[in-house]
């Protein structure tokens, strides 16, 4: 049976192998009880060491290991706002980052309901106003948002996804990148979006979030 440390290493290698984490970008974390395992600053997600991860408390206090990614406030904000969140993935994947540089589709979601899998696996994805990487104010704003969501796009920066386990957070990151790729391919041309009844059926069946 694998450990959370091993799972985090495997997830990093998978995302790196898919080309979603260029260079030393991106960071991953998992919550274990009241502790957070997170990738250290400057990590290559394809070359993580299970014994070289950082340990934080839920307030972001550094308990053990190397210096954490400067993006750690994003992770702890997601954990504090939803107690069932067990993993967070932040990437600089190309398509999602490109969409983060565009105006939001709506107040509730940067990305429209283009595919059922986006609605099922990710759900509404607010666009968070720009702040410098690691800005704790941005994380505080995310934590305080009243709407339910599992993912956000950070303006001019990239995606953050979360899940009830690491596999769900990783799958959400991959699905968000895919729907953003489709959105860019369609550009401003004519497109069909899912209707309100179609969205309601999906969110009711899969427990995802979309304010209709």
Steps between C-alpha positions, in 0.01 A plus 500: 500500500643837399553794735382860444862594429529236229163598354615862476820399320307287250248778436779746432663261254168445322431872459857565386474215251182650357681829441284691749786613724772672292840547660488534878146638499197372687447362848298221658382424850301247698340538840561231760286574808611848614822498300575592138766331287605741223769514234800718588583825326662464159403134463482319169179299533657220301787459746347513847646314799246346739737574789562857381150644528402790724261465795271790599214546739164621371594862572812470285746461785820322390542183705759294313689455175630755248355845441152458348382632168417868529151409380424312823235758608282387208513143625423574864216732393331213314543268799355748744202597285386138447581235758441219251779628275790254518725613213584814300673533161635827363645499148614740230358280224491677166132511402359570845756775551406650162133506599597662832630794295157559345185654652285255696206338322278597794529622857477144627729325254789598276416202279154431351321163533646368178518126575329265745836382634600854593173546690531155662868499598574869552185710520483877502846654508513865609763737361693647792635856451872524437749512786872424511584132552491409867289803598319395820224752431396310191480177699295673769257624235460145366435365848234763567304453176144386575444299182574128492778395262777244460724701269600853408700674231745756634499792257812505279643211701332161472264240648452368852287188550402304809333172584393256764813303417812554294369307200193727481710819522734373227210392277341843545825670394521284189134554411528876553798512265306300241191721506719811481671353194161446336392851593807649333448283191143625468616857561211743461318290242157348541480229764239305691511515881322262734154618599387568855303169523800308365730664756254434782481131408880468506556692822223305671646168393868575563487752783688773316428871539332734251279793592216515249 
